[in-house]
Amino acid sequence: MSDSELTPILRRIADVLETIHPAAIKAPDFNQATAFVWNADNQILNVVEKVNRVPIKLLKGIDLSRDTLVDNTKRFANGFSANNALLWGARGTGKSSLIKAAHCAVNDEIKELILIEINREDISSLSQLLPILRESSEYRFILFCDELSFDGEDDTYKSLKALLEGGLEGRPDNAVFYATSNRRHLMPRDMIENESSTAINPAEPVEEKVSLSDRFGLWLGFHNCNQDTFFEMVDGYADEFGLDVGREQLHAEAIEWSVTRGARSGRVAWQFIQDLAGRLEKHIP
């Protein structure tokens, strides 16, 4: 066989071997930023120059959840034991905002706390990411997955279950997992019930799926707010960004806005403030 015929074959063999035994992933310089996004396709951590977040003082109506998560995060940042956290509940109620704000608030006091966002679709690739974090023992890492849930035949939850506490190594001591979800048990009820009805022991699939949520030591529930809390959110934003509107007018417009959206939540309050700032010809950073 000539060299020209052999070369393509050797390249294909090399590609297969690379898939089976990928090259070791190098840790980035964690001094260059406090937040990264895990790029599973390229096996790298991309720097986030500016995190999209609001100051923790502007998150209203979630005082207990705020204090609980901040305390857990402080303990973790100081090298003490801390829990994985699942923030579940209604959309737009401040779940992901709280995680990002808590990271910022704690990192202002205790350095070397890194926030790493991972997409739900890349959960199975955590086995490649965790060794990097384990070797970077001088840092502490919050792994953040937004809108975590599982549907249909998706068995990625088994990878997450093993990585959180199951496997031989488990998660590194310098990493904790924070996730948000609209579902308390991360699975739709009909998915659990369907598997239960076809199982020899109906309780087993239910227990397996509920046990995924049990891997999170903290369950923090979020719900749509009442009108007074909604006004508190709007007032806080208006004061923070210097929007010169009388309280009576501000509240009347906020009510009208919430009615058109069919909900009262932190997200709705923020969207109203964005609209109001635009009409006042102001820019909110």
Kinemage of the C-alpha trace (Angstrom):
@kinemage 1
@onewidth
@group {chain A} dominant
@subgroup {mainchain}
@vectorlist {calphas} color= white
{ca met a 1} P 0.000 0.000 0.000
{ca ser a 2} L 1.386 3.394 -0.992
{ca asp a 3} L 1.872 6.315 1.385
{ca ser a 4} L -0.947 8.248 -0.314
{ca glu a 5} L -3.347 5.380 0.386
{ca leu a 6} L -2.121 4.775 3.928
{ca thr a 7} L -2.246 8.376 5.162
{ca pro a 8} L -6.094 8.768 5.135
{ca ile a 9} L -6.473 5.437 6.935
{ca leu a 10} L -4.021 6.470 9.661
{ca arg a 11} L -5.821 9.786 10.066
{ca arg a 12} L -9.151 8.013 10.567
{ca ile a 13} L -7.575 5.704 13.142
{ca ala a 14} L -6.096 8.716 14.946
{ca asp a 15} L -9.520 10.418 14.992
{ca val a 16} L -11.129 7.339 16.521
{ca leu a 17} L -8.406 7.056 19.153
{ca glu a 18} L -8.821 10.749 19.982
{ca thr a 19} L -12.542 10.148 20.528
{ca ile a 20} L -11.884 7.201 22.809
{ca his a 21} L -9.012 8.855 24.673
{ca pro a 22} L -9.325 12.633 24.188
{ca ala a 23} L -6.356 14.884 24.867
{ca ala a 24} L -6.086 16.161 28.408
{ca ile a 25} L -8.042 19.373 28.960
{ca lys a 26} L -5.968 22.278 30.203
{ca ala a 27} L -7.242 24.525 32.955
{ca pro a 28} L -7.595 28.197 31.997
{ca asp a 29} L -6.067 31.046 33.958
{ca phe a 30} L -8.776 31.464 36.590
{ca asn a 31} L -7.241 34.805 37.605
{ca gln a 32} L -8.529 36.435 34.432
{ca ala a 33} L -12.223 36.325 35.401
{ca thr a 34} L -14.693 35.283 38.084
{ca ala a 35} L -17.116 33.616 35.656
{ca phe a 36} L -16.803 31.139 32.795
{ca val a 37} L -19.073 29.143 30.488
{ca trp a 38} L -18.296 25.480 29.852
{ca asn a 39} L -18.037 24.777 26.099
{ca ala a 40} L -18.507 21.023 25.956
{ca asp a 41} L -18.016 20.729 22.189
{ca asn a 42} L -14.548 22.254 22.322
{ca gln a 43} L -13.782 21.102 25.875
{ca ile a 44} L -12.808 24.580 27.056
{ca leu a 45} L -13.966 27.182 29.573
{ca asn a 46} L -14.871 30.467 27.895
{ca val a 47} L -14.283 33.672 29.858
{ca val a 48} L -17.316 35.815 30.724
{ca glu a 49} L -16.093 39.403 30.720
{ca lys a 50} L -19.266 40.844 32.276
{ca val a 51} L -21.891 38.752 34.036
{ca asn a 52} L -25.515 39.694 33.346
{ca arg a 53} L -26.825 40.204 36.868
{ca val a 54} L -28.481 42.673 39.244
{ca pro a 55} L -27.247 43.669 42.726
{ca ile a 56} L -28.531 41.376 45.443
{ca lys a 57} L -30.096 44.312 47.288
{ca leu a 58} L -32.585 44.721 44.419
{ca leu a 59} L -33.954 41.186 44.746
{ca lys a 60} L -37.141 41.693 46.753
{ca gly a 61} L -39.624 39.268 48.245
{ca ile a 62} L -37.204 36.341 48.481
{ca asp a 63} L -35.480 37.227 51.746
{ca leu a 64} L -35.380 33.724 53.260
{ca ser a 65} L -34.120 32.087 50.074
{ca arg a 66} L -31.585 34.891 49.609
{ca asp a 67} L -30.170 34.573 53.121
{ca thr a 68} L -30.090 30.770 52.964
{ca leu a 69} L -28.248 30.660 49.646
{ca val a 70} L -25.794 33.410 50.593
{ca asp a 71} L -24.975 31.650 53.881
{ca asn a 72} L -24.445 28.335 52.070
{ca thr a 73} L -22.235 30.071 49.509
{ca lys a 74} L -20.169 31.825 52.182
{ca arg a 75} L -19.527 28.566 54.006
{ca phe a 76} L -18.474 26.928 50.762
{ca ala a 77} L -16.204 29.860 49.795
{ca asn a 78} L -14.529 29.659 53.198
{ca gly a 79} L -13.715 25.986 52.669
{ca phe a 80} L -16.397 24.543 54.923
{ca ser a 81} L -19.075 21.980 54.095
{ca ala a 82} L -21.928 23.226 51.910
{ca asn a 83} L -24.876 21.775 50.028
{ca asn a 84} L -25.806 21.540 46.379
{ca ala a 85} L -28.822 23.803 45.852
{ca leu a 86} L -31.956 23.437 43.732
{ca leu a 87} L -33.937 26.653 43.232
{ca trp a 88} L -37.345 25.658 41.887
{ca gly a 89} L -40.628 27.392 41.182
{ca ala a 90} L -42.478 29.785 38.912
{ca arg a 91} L -40.799 31.432 35.956
{ca gly a 92} L -39.313 34.883 36.384
{ca thr a 93} L -39.259 34.809 40.178
{ca gly a 94} L -35.524 35.447 40.583
{ca lys a 95} L -33.998 31.973 40.746
{ca ser a 96} L -31.080 32.456 38.358
{ca ser a 97} L -30.739 36.116 39.350
{ca leu a 98} L -30.240 35.054 42.961
{ca ile a 99} L -27.494 32.566 42.112
{ca lys a 100} L -25.548 35.148 40.115
{ca ala a 101} L -26.122 37.863 42.715
{ca ala a 102} L -25.106 35.572 45.596
{ca his a 103} L -21.876 34.668 43.790
{ca cys a 104} L -21.077 38.352 43.280
{ca ala a 105} L -21.923 39.322 46.866
{ca val a 106} L -19.789 36.554 48.385
{ca asn a 107} L -16.946 37.016 45.920
{ca asp a 108} L -16.695 40.688 46.905
{ca glu a 109} L -15.716 39.487 50.390
{ca ile a 110} L -13.985 36.187 49.628
{ca lys a 111} L -11.885 35.965 46.482
{ca glu a 112} L -11.134 32.897 44.350
{ca leu a 113} L -14.826 31.959 44.021
{ca ile a 114} L -15.529 31.097 40.375
{ca leu a 115} L -18.966 30.765 38.750
{ca ile a 116} L -19.138 28.270 35.863
{ca glu a 117} L -22.314 28.011 33.797
{ca ile a 118} L -23.065 24.675 32.156
{ca asn a 119} L -25.918 24.020 29.716
{ca arg a 120} L -28.382 21.274 30.549
{ca glu a 121} L -27.469 19.502 27.302
{ca asp a 122} L -23.846 19.284 28.473
{ca ile a 123} L -24.488 17.639 31.852
{ca ser a 124} L -23.012 14.353 30.622
{ca ser a 125} L -19.705 16.131 29.873
{ca leu a 126} L -19.172 17.079 33.526
{ca ser a 127} L -16.935 14.033 33.866
{ca gln a 128} L -14.429 15.884 31.645
{ca leu a 129} L -14.765 19.191 33.501
{ca leu a 130} L -14.540 18.013 37.110
{ca pro a 131} L -10.885 16.835 36.953
{ca ile a 132} L -9.871 20.367 35.908
{ca leu a 133} L -11.634 21.812 38.927
{ca arg a 134} L -10.266 19.172 41.271
{ca glu a 135} L -6.693 20.020 40.236
{ca ser a 136} L -7.285 23.775 40.712
{ca ser a 137} L -7.616 23.357 44.472
{ca glu a 138} L -6.736 26.978 45.264
{ca tyr a 139} L -10.107 28.036 43.804
{ca arg a 140} L -13.703 27.285 44.753
{ca phe a 141} L -16.252 26.652 41.980
{ca ile a 142} L -20.009 27.050 41.715
{ca leu a 143} L -21.342 24.973 38.830
{ca phe a 144} L -24.524 26.704 37.669
{ca cys a 145} L -27.156 25.083 35.442
{ca asp a 146} L -30.185 27.182 34.538
{ca glu a 147} L -33.597 25.638 33.748
{ca leu a 148} L -32.571 22.085 34.569
{ca ser a 149} L -35.208 19.477 33.710
{ca phe a 150} L -35.521 16.147 31.930
{ca asp a 151} L -38.148 14.827 29.532
{ca gly a 152} L -39.069 11.734 27.570
{ca glu a 153} L -36.292 9.215 27.018
{ca asp a 154} L -33.581 11.559 28.259
{ca asp a 155} L -31.420 9.607 30.708
{ca thr a 156} L -28.872 12.382 31.272
{ca tyr a 157} L -30.229 12.638 34.799
{ca lys a 158} L -28.363 9.432 35.627
{ca ser a 159} L -25.047 11.142 34.839
{ca leu a 160} L -25.952 14.095 37.031
{ca lys a 161} L -27.088 11.811 39.826
{ca ala a 162} L -23.774 9.951 39.821
{ca leu a 163} L -21.690 13.106 39.581
{ca leu a 164} L -23.451 14.938 42.414
{ca glu a 165} L -22.832 12.294 45.037
{ca gly a 166} L -22.872 8.853 43.487
{ca gly a 167} L -19.673 7.707 41.653
{ca leu a 168} L -16.418 6.599 43.177
{ca glu a 169} L -14.945 10.100 43.202
{ca gly a 170} L -18.107 12.201 43.510
{ca arg a 171} L -17.864 15.930 43.062
{ca pro a 172} L -14.600 17.653 44.079
{ca asp a 173} L -14.438 19.245 47.521
{ca asn a 174} L -13.884 22.601 45.832
{ca ala a 175} L -17.042 22.450 43.687
{ca val a 176} L -20.741 22.807 44.458
{ca phe a 177} L -23.708 22.498 42.085
{ca tyr a 178} L -26.482 25.114 41.924
{ca ala a 179} L -29.423 24.600 39.554
{ca thr a 180} L -32.727 26.273 38.765
{ca ser a 181} L -35.828 24.482 37.565
{ca asn a 182} L -39.545 25.037 37.121
{ca arg a 183} L -40.073 21.537 38.547
{ca arg a 184} L -39.427 20.496 42.106
{ca his a 185} L -38.463 16.954 41.120
{ca leu a 186} L -36.897 17.905 37.737
{ca met a 187} L -39.209 15.465 35.896
{ca pro a 188} L -42.768 16.000 34.617
{ca arg a 189} L -45.337 14.057 36.639
{ca asp a 190} L -46.617 12.133 33.596
{ca met a 191} L -43.103 10.886 32.835
{ca ile a 192} L -42.753 9.447 36.333
{ca glu a 193} L -46.258 7.977 36.293
{ca asn a 194} L -45.800 6.366 32.872
{ca glu a 195} L -42.645 4.585 33.979
{ca ser a 196} L -44.279 3.612 37.250
{ca ser a 197} L -47.243 1.969 35.482
{ca thr a 198} L -45.021 -0.256 33.312
{ca ala a 199} L -42.527 -1.287 35.993
{ca ile a 200} L -42.513 -4.648 37.759
{ca asn a 201} L -42.112 -2.739 40.995
{ca pro a 202} L -43.980 0.563 40.376
{ca ala a 203} L -42.178 2.332 43.214
{ca glu a 204} L -38.677 1.855 41.785
{ca pro a 205} L -38.755 4.363 38.870
{ca val a 206} L -40.444 6.942 41.066
{ca glu a 207} L -37.812 6.542 43.760
{ca glu a 208} L -34.986 6.756 41.219
{ca lys a 209} L -36.227 10.016 39.742
{ca val a 210} L -37.172 11.652 43.029
{ca ser a 211} L -33.761 10.654 44.407
{ca leu a 212} L -32.152 12.991 41.861
{ca ser a 213} L -33.733 15.964 43.625
{ca asp a 214} L -32.617 14.470 46.930
{ca arg a 215} L -28.999 14.975 45.839
{ca phe a 216} L -29.610 18.690 46.411
{ca gly a 217} L -29.300 19.450 50.108
{ca leu a 218} L -31.052 22.805 49.672
{ca trp a 219} L -34.488 23.089 48.082
{ca leu a 220} L -35.497 26.732 47.761
{ca gly a 221} L -39.017 27.390 46.470
{ca phe a 222} L -39.996 30.496 44.476
{ca his a 223} L -43.556 31.662 43.813
{ca asn a 224} L -45.333 34.576 42.160
{ca cys a 225} L -45.387 37.592 44.449
{ca asn a 226} L -48.279 39.627 45.847
{ca gln a 227} L -48.954 43.217 44.813
{ca asp a 228} L -47.127 44.838 47.746
{ca thr a 229} L -43.957 42.873 46.990
{ca phe a 230} L -44.315 43.717 43.306
{ca phe a 231} L -44.467 47.423 44.195
{ca glu a 232} L -41.403 46.967 46.434
{ca met a 233} L -39.483 45.530 43.463
{ca val a 234} L -40.549 48.349 41.150
{ca asp a 235} L -39.748 51.025 43.759
{ca gly a 236} L -36.314 49.519 44.370
{ca tyr a 237} L -35.430 49.530 40.686
{ca ala a 238} L -36.773 53.055 40.168
{ca asp a 239} L -34.726 54.405 43.080
{ca glu a 240} L -31.580 52.519 42.051
{ca phe a 241} L -31.626 53.861 38.498
{ca gly a 242} L -32.896 57.358 39.247
{ca leu a 243} L -36.220 57.134 37.410
{ca asp a 244} L -38.019 60.324 38.387
{ca val a 245} L -41.656 59.208 38.499
{ca gly a 246} L -44.140 59.786 41.311
{ca arg a 247} L -45.030 56.693 43.331
{ca glu a 248} L -48.744 56.864 42.456
{ca gln a 249} L -48.042 57.047 38.735
{ca leu a 250} L -45.288 54.421 39.001
{ca his a 251} L -47.581 51.937 40.744
{ca ala a 252} L -50.491 52.578 38.368
{ca glu a 253} L -48.300 51.936 35.332
{ca ala a 254} L -46.750 48.887 36.997
{ca ile a 255} L -50.193 47.382 37.648
{ca glu a 256} L -51.217 47.981 34.041
{ca trp a 257} L -47.989 46.358 32.831
{ca ser a 258} L -48.442 43.298 35.065
{ca val a 259} L -52.027 42.846 33.862
{ca thr a 260} L -50.881 42.762 30.232
{ca arg a 261} L -48.316 40.101 31.176
{ca gly a 262} L -50.747 38.118 33.297
{ca ala a 263} L -48.303 37.814 36.194
{ca arg a 264} L -46.456 39.620 38.961
{ca ser a 265} L -42.814 38.575 39.340
{ca gly a 266} L -39.299 39.927 39.488
{ca arg a 267} L -38.895 39.443 35.759
{ca val a 268} L -42.117 41.347 34.997
{ca ala a 269} L -41.005 44.175 37.315
{ca trp a 270} L -37.621 44.359 35.569
{ca gln a 271} L -39.227 44.401 32.108
{ca phe a 272} L -41.533 47.212 33.210
{ca ile a 273} L -38.563 49.222 34.507
{ca gln a 274} L -36.716 48.678 31.215
{ca asp a 275} L -39.731 50.025 29.318
{ca leu a 276} L -40.127 52.962 31.690
{ca ala a 277} L -36.434 53.870 31.438
{ca gly a 278} L -36.679 53.819 27.659
{ca arg a 279} L -39.669 56.131 27.683
{ca leu a 280} L -37.742 58.485 29.998
{ca glu a 281} L -34.824 58.300 27.558
{ca lys a 282} L -32.525 56.716 30.130
{ca his a 283} L -30.225 53.748 29.820
{ca ile a 284} L -30.041 51.018 32.441
{ca pro a 285} L -26.660 49.250 32.379
